[in-house]
Amino acid sequence: MDQKTRKKPARAARLDPAERRAQLLACAITAFAEAGVSRAGHADVARRAGVSVPTVFVYFPTREALVEAVLGEVGRFIVDEVLRPVQARPADAPQLLVDTALAFTDAVGSHPDYARVWLDWSTAFRGDVWPLYLEFQERVFAVLKPTVLRGKRDGSLAKNLDADDATRLLVGSAHMLAQMKFTGREPAQVENFVRTLVDGFRAAG
């Protein structure tokens, strides 16, 4: 085959800037889920998106910008698309806490790459990403703690329950819920785990 008849490599479809950024961010989340927060970079994103590495740099000029975009999207998804909608439901505090935990578990199944990035992020005790995780965790606390406090006020949760400790237990249980989901535990087992935790809040002290 001569030079004239040789096929040229396929080029990435043209997208407007917002669409291209969304595509690159989705590819970045997958790359970070597979390679880890500390290892994935622009080349991994470019390979997945079928674009040049410089194209990725146009949208994410530094590795720090890429990392912040990925972690920001993962945090936004968990807080705004998983936790807040459940907390807005008309239900008593114990049921809302159960429903929130189960919604998170469902999200692990529907968005496993997001969950894997979150798991890696939550144990990345490095100076660059750890402060971002602590900020994200505070946003989670801000969503869950008011429900615990409401339960204390209306008597559906124990009056002597420490709201901060209860919220920390809820957030900490997310790691076990993710593990149960990834290892294929039955939904009834997951729900029993969650209800056992919340039942403890009814009888604190």
Secondary structure, DSSP 8 states (H G I E B T S, - for coil): --TTTS----------HHHHHHHHHHHHHHHHHHH-TTT--HHHHHHHHTS-HHHHHHHS-SHHHHHHHHHHHHHHIIIIIIIHHHHTSS--HHHHHHHHHHHHHHHHHH-HHHHHHHHHHHT---TTTHHHHHHHHHHHHHHHHHHHHHHHHHTSS-TT--HHHHHHHHHHHHHHHHHHHHTT--HHHHHHHHHHHHHHHHT--
